Amino acid sequence: MPEDYEYSGGEPERVLKIRAKCPHCGHVFEVEMGESWYNMGISITCPKCNNSFSVSSYGEIIGEKQ
């Protein structure tokens, strides 16, 4: 995640704080991931019901890790 680098200039990638809501059980939780992973629509797993879903479809960016 933070060790991933963009192709332009080798700058560290932004790490986003995301609030996700599971479409299966409605559980709301927060995750941190690289901006490129969020933009690719990586699937994450709900810690409550263990179902997977696309973070970009069911998450909202609430900030950036400093």
Secondary structure, DSSP 8 states (H G I E B T S, - for coil): -TT-B-TTTT-B--EEEEEEE-TTT--EEEEEEEHHHHHHT-EEE-TTT--EEEHHHHEEEEEE--
